[in-house]
């Protein structure tokens, strides 16, 4: 049997059952980041309300510019 991702021959019984070799399986199913005490941190940057991208404008700043979307600006 061969790996469904890379086409290499599968030798291990577990790999044959999964259909993927150990390296391809790890690439497709990365482990969650663990903290030093071994538990998942649960931190997600997308959920962090205090994170800001450097140079990113707030919506209110954009609206204060007065740009109406037509050519020529204001």
Secondary structure, DSSP 8 states (H G I E B T S, - for coil): -B-TTT--B--SHHHHHHTS-HHHHHHHS----B-TTSSB----GGG-TT---TT---HHHHHHTT--SSTT--
